[in-house]
Amino acid sequence: MSAGQRLRVLVVAPERHPLRQPHAGGLEAVVWNRVRWLRRRGHHVDLCAAEGSDFLDSAVDLHLPSPRWHHARDRSDTENPAGHRARMSDAFARVGARLTDPLDRVDVVDNHSLHSDPILWSRDGGVPVVTTLHTPPLPDMVEAARALPPTAPHRFLAVSQYTARAWSAEGVDAFVFPNGVDSAQWQRGPGGDHWVWFGRIVPEKAPHLAIRAARLAGARIRLAGRIGDAEYFAREVEPLLGDGVEYVGALRQPELCALVGASSVALVTPVWSEPFGLVLAEALMTGTPVVAFDEGGASEVLADLPGCSVVAAGDVAALAQAAVALAHGSSASELRDRVRAAAIARHSLARRHREVERVLAVAAQSPAMVAEEIRPVEEVEAVGA
């Protein structure tokens, strides 16, 4: 494939939520930006995503069913309603069959699904697939990866060294390809006098611990994000609201950027194996300092960046102490400029997307997808390879 040649790409989105603002989570934001950028670059991009997503065209075969919950209180980011997995398998079977049609064949599949079926398209249909691993190992995906023959035109990427090591332990080797943030969308803010927490409101993100840290420090804090577990919100978060603690809901990106940029410090409180933590990079892009629990890839994302502190996971007292220290003087222009500049240098989406384009182009032209050819610009290594 010659330099500058346009690709026909099928982007497979995470299937649980529509790809649109306000984003359901960091994964959806990453893929939404991917489609937007590839199309802007002139590539022909088809999107396979949940009904209601932006960028979907009239090809109904590429529309994925959303979970059908009988009651709003049953909605979950981790469980599926009865019959949903079977509906998803049927939908992916239609997409896989479509890919074998010469009229619909694509150059490469850019796969971000958390379902195992798209992995097997490289084996069953011979189409090159690049799968990005956004989560800790999922049993069905591990099984599918192990079922790939060595000759399958498939390559796995992982969003952090931590995530790559976790998958390697399960026998799935991946190159590290970190997420990025659009510095044009995430602009520098002036700072402010309140703290902020933002993200999916689910137990593994533990916003209730951020609230407790703020209370311990006597600080005001605002929370923003989609409620992904209604029972958890009602049990652990809602009783703590008021008296300086405010939940502002799920915000579109411009409003969320304004909120984070007008804060003195952002708290990131994962109590699970956080694969990357896009909110870390997003907060830093606004110039707002970040204190985070040392879980998963968090320390990797923040390593050696100014305006950052990492504390032991679950240690609310240490979280509060570090946040107070970072919040002090966080409205100073020089500090916020330094924090933003360092974030741009490491986590710029423009740089990531140029590398994504190269990875997809090499995958499309080379069935073997020679490992050294798709290595990102920064010196990352194939874990376990």
C-alpha positions in Angstrom: 0.0 0.0 0.0 1.5 3.3 -1.1 2.0 6.3 1.2 -1.1 8.4 1.4 -3.4 5.7 0.1 -6.9 5.8 1.6 -8.1 2.8 3.6 -11.5 1.2 3.8 -11.8 0.6 7.6 -14.5 -1.0 9.7 -14.3 0.4 13.2 -16.1 -1.9 15.7 -17.1 0.1 18.7 -17.7 -1.1 22.3 -21.2 -2.5 22.0 -22.9 -1.7 25.3 -23.6 2.0 24.8 -24.2 4.3 21.8 -21.2 6.2 20.6 -22.3 9.8 21.2 -22.0 12.7 23.7 -22.1 12.7 26.6 -19.8 9.8 26.3 -20.7 6.7 28.4 -17.1 6.4 29.4 -13.5 6.9 28.3 -13.6 3.9 25.9 -16.5 5.4 24.0 -14.8 8.8 23.8 -11.6 7.2 22.4 -13.5 5.3 19.6 -15.7 8.3 18.8 -12.6 10.5 18.3 -11.0 7.7 16.2 -13.9 7.5 13.7 -14.1 11.3 13.5 -10.3 11.6 12.8 -10.0 8.8 10.3 -12.9 10.2 8.2 -11.4 13.7 8.4 -8.2 12.2 7.0 -10.2 10.9 4.0 -10.4 7.2 4.8 -13.6 5.4 4.1 -14.8 4.4 7.6 -17.8 2.2 8.3 -18.9 2.0 11.9 -20.3 -1.0 13.7 -21.9 0.3 16.9 -24.9 0.4 19.1 -28.1 1.8 17.7 -28.3 5.6 18.3 -24.5 6.1 17.7 -23.1 9.1 15.8 -21.5 8.2 12.4 -23.8 5.2 11.7 -24.9 5.0 8.1 -27.9 3.2 6.6 -26.2 -0.2 6.6 -28.5 -1.8 9.2 -26.3 -4.9 9.3 -23.7 -2.7 11.2 -26.2 -1.6 13.8 -25.8 -3.5 17.1 -28.6 -4.0 19.6 -28.6 -2.2 22.9 -29.4 -4.0 26.1 -33.1 -4.2 26.8 -33.5 -3.5 30.5 -37.0 -4.1 32.0 -36.4 -1.6 34.7 -34.1 1.4 34.9 -32.8 0.2 38.3 -31.5 -2.9 36.6 -29.1 -1.1 34.2 -25.5 -2.2 34.7 -22.1 -1.7 33.1 -21.1 -5.2 33.8 -24.1 -7.5 33.6 -26.3 -8.3 30.6 -30.1 -8.7 30.5 -31.4 -12.1 29.6 -30.9 -12.9 25.9 -28.6 -10.0 25.1 -25.5 -12.0 24.5 -27.4 -14.2 22.0 -28.6 -11.1 20.2 -25.1 -9.7 20.1 -23.7 -13.0 18.6 -26.4 -12.9 15.9 -25.5 -9.3 15.1 -21.8 -10.1 14.9 -22.5 -13.1 12.7 -24.3 -10.8 10.2 -21.3 -8.4 10.2 -18.9 -11.3 9.8 -20.9 -12.6 6.8 -20.9 -9.1 5.3 -17.1 -8.9 5.4 -16.9 -12.0 3.2 -18.9 -10.2 0.4 -16.4 -8.8 -2.1 -18.6 -5.7 -2.4 -18.3 -5.0 1.3 -14.8 -6.2 2.0 -12.7 -3.8 4.0 -8.9 -3.3 4.1 -8.7 -3.7 7.9 -11.0 -4.0 11.0 -10.2 -1.6 13.8 -11.7 -3.6 16.7 -12.6 -2.1 20.1 -15.4 -4.5 21.0 -15.4 -6.3 24.3 -17.1 -9.3 22.6 -15.0 -12.2 21.4 -16.6 -12.7 17.9 -14.8 -9.8 16.0 -11.4 -11.3 17.0 -12.3 -14.5 15.0 -13.0 -12.6 11.8 -9.3 -12.7 11.0 -9.4 -16.5 11.2 -12.8 -17.2 9.6 -12.9 -14.4 7.0 -9.2 -13.7 6.4 -9.7 -10.0 7.0 -6.9 -8.2 8.8 -8.0 -7.2 12.3 -6.3 -4.9 14.8 -7.8 -5.4 18.3 -7.2 -2.9 21.0 -7.3 -4.3 24.5 -9.0 -1.7 26.7 -9.8 -3.8 29.8 -8.3 -6.4 32.0 -8.4 -9.9 30.4 -11.9 -11.1 29.6 -12.4 -14.9 29.5 -14.3 -15.0 26.2 -11.8 -12.7 24.4 -8.8 -14.7 25.8 -10.4 -17.9 24.5 -10.9 -16.4 21.0 -7.3 -15.1 20.9 -6.0 -18.5 21.8 -8.0 -20.0 18.9 -6.2 -17.8 16.3 -3.7 -19.7 14.2 -0.2 -18.2 13.9 -1.0 -17.2 10.3 -4.2 -15.2 11.1 -3.8 -11.6 10.0 -4.4 -10.2 13.5 -2.5 -7.9 15.9 -3.4 -7.0 19.5 -2.6 -3.6 21.0 -2.9 -2.7 24.7 -3.5 0.8 26.1 -0.8 0.5 28.8 2.2 -1.7 29.8 0.1 -2.8 32.8 -2.7 -4.0 30.5 -0.3 -5.7 28.1 1.3 -7.6 31.0 -2.1 -8.8 32.3 -3.1 -10.1 28.9 0.4 -11.7 28.3 -0.1 -13.7 31.5 -3.1 -15.2 29.8 -1.1 -16.0 26.7 -2.2 -13.0 24.6 0.7 -10.8 23.5 0.1 -7.2 22.6 2.1 -4.1 21.7 1.6 -1.1 23.9 -0.4 1.8 22.3 -1.6 4.3 24.9 -4.8 6.3 24.5 -4.6 10.0 23.7 -6.6 13.2 24.4 -7.6 15.9 22.0 -5.8 19.0 23.2 -8.0 21.2 21.0 -11.1 20.0 22.8 -9.5 19.7 26.3 -8.4 23.3 26.8 -6.5 24.9 29.6 -8.7 26.2 32.4 -8.2 28.9 35.0 -8.4 26.7 38.1 -10.7 27.3 41.0 -11.4 26.6 44.6 -13.3 23.3 44.4 -12.1 19.7 43.8 -13.5 17.5 41.0 -14.1 13.9 40.3 -15.4 12.7 36.9 -16.0 9.4 35.2 -18.4 6.5 35.2 -20.2 6.2 38.5 -19.6 2.6 39.3 -18.2 0.7 42.3 -14.8 0.1 40.7 -14.3 3.8 40.1 -15.2 4.6 43.8 -16.3 8.2 43.7 -17.5 7.8 47.3 -13.9 7.6 48.4 -13.2 10.9 46.6 -16.1 12.5 48.6 -14.8 11.1 51.8 -11.3 12.6 51.1 -12.9 16.0 50.4 -14.9 15.8 53.6 -11.7 14.9 55.5 -9.9 17.9 54.1 -12.9 20.3 54.5 -12.9 20.8 50.7 -15.8 21.3 48.3 -16.1 18.7 45.5 -18.2 18.3 42.3 -18.8 15.0 40.7 -19.7 14.5 37.0 -20.5 11.3 35.1 -23.0 8.8 33.9 -24.5 6.6 36.7 -23.5 3.1 35.5 -24.7 1.3 38.7 -27.9 2.8 40.1 -27.8 0.7 43.3 -24.2 1.7 44.0 -25.1 5.4 43.5 -28.1 5.2 45.8 -26.2 3.3 48.5 -22.8 4.9 48.5 -22.9 8.2 46.7 -26.3 9.8 47.1 -26.3 9.9 50.9 -23.1 11.9 50.8 -24.4 14.7 48.6 -24.9 18.2 50.0 -22.9 20.3 52.3 -20.2 21.0 49.7 -20.6 17.9 47.7 -22.5 18.3 44.4 -23.4 15.8 41.6 -23.8 17.7 38.3 -24.8 14.8 36.1 -23.4 13.5 32.8 -21.9 16.4 30.9 -21.1 16.9 27.2 -17.4 17.4 26.6 -17.3 21.2 26.4 -19.2 21.5 29.7 -17.1 18.8 31.3 -13.9 20.5 30.2 -15.0 23.8 31.7 -15.8 22.0 35.0 -12.5 20.2 35.3 -10.5 23.3 34.1 -12.2 25.4 36.8 -11.1 23.0 39.6 -8.1 23.1 41.9 -7.4 19.4 41.8 -8.9 16.3 40.2 -9.3 13.0 42.2 -9.1 9.7 40.4 -10.0 6.8 42.6 -10.0 3.4 40.9 -10.2 0.3 43.1 -9.8 -2.1 40.3 -7.1 -2.8 37.7 -7.5 0.4 35.8 -6.2 -0.3 32.2 -5.4 3.4 31.4 -7.7 6.0 33.0 -8.4 8.5 30.3 -9.7 11.0 32.9 -6.1 11.3 34.2 -4.9 12.7 30.8 -8.0 14.8 30.3 -7.7 16.6 33.6 -4.0 17.3 33.0 -4.8 18.8 29.6 -6.8 21.5 31.3 -3.9 22.3 33.6 -5.6 20.8 36.6 -3.3 18.8 38.9 -4.3 15.1 39.6 -4.0 12.8 42.6 -4.8 9.2 41.9 -4.9 5.8 43.6 -2.1 3.6 42.5 -4.1 1.0 40.7 -3.6 -0.6 37.3 -2.0 1.7 34.7 -2.5 5.0 36.7 1.1 5.4 37.8 2.2 4.6 34.3 0.0 7.4 32.8 1.2 9.9 35.4 4.9 9.0 35.7 7.2 11.9 35.9 4.5 14.5 34.9 4.3 17.7 36.9 1.3 18.4 39.1 0.6 14.7 39.9 0.6 12.5 42.9 -0.1 8.8 43.3 -1.1 7.3 46.7 -1.9 3.8 47.8 -5.2 2.5 46.6 -8.0 2.9 49.1 -6.0 5.2 51.4 -8.5 8.1 51.8 -6.3 10.0 54.3 -3.3 9.9 51.9 -5.6 11.0 49.1 -6.9 13.9 51.0 -3.4 15.0 52.1 -2.0 14.8 48.6 -5.0 16.7 47.1 -4.6 19.5 49.6 -1.0 19.9 48.7 -1.7 19.9 44.9 -4.7 22.2 45.2 -2.5 24.9 47.0 -1.5 27.4 44.3 -3.0 25.3 41.5 -4.5 28.4 39.9 -1.0 29.8 39.2 -0.7 30.3 35.4 2.9 29.0 35.3 2.0 25.8 37.0 -1.1 25.2 34.9 0.9 25.9 31.7 3.5 23.4 32.8 1.0 20.7 33.6 -0.8 21.2 30.2 2.4 21.3 28.2 3.6 18.0 29.7 0.3 16.4 29.1 0.3 17.4 25.5 3.8 16.1 25.0 2.9 12.7 26.3 -0.8 12.2 25.6 -1.5 14.2 22.4 -4.3 12.6 20.4 -2.9 14.0 17.2 0.3 12.0 17.7 -1.6 8.9 18.6 -3.9 9.1 15.6 -1.0 9.5 13.2 0.4 6.3 14.6 -3.0 4.6 14.4 -3.2 5.4 10.8 0.2 3.8 10.2 -0.7 0.7 12.2 -3.9 0.2 10.2 -2.1 0.8 6.9 0.6 -1.8 7.7 -2.0 -4.3 8.9 -4.0 -3.9 5.7 -1.0 -4.5 3.4 0.8 -7.2 5.3 -1.1 -10.5 6.2 1.8 -11.3 8.5 1.7 -7.8 10.1 5.5 -7.8 10.8 5.8 -6.7 14.5 8.6 -4.2 14.0 6.7 -2.4 11.3 3.8 -1.5 13.5 5.8 -0.4 16.6 4.5 3.1 17.7 7.0 6.0 17.6 7.8 5.8 21.3 10.0 3.0 22.4 7.4 0.5 23.5 7.9 -3.2 23.6 5.9 -6.3 22.8 5.1 -7.9 26.2 5.7 -11.6 26.1 6.6 -11.6 22.4 
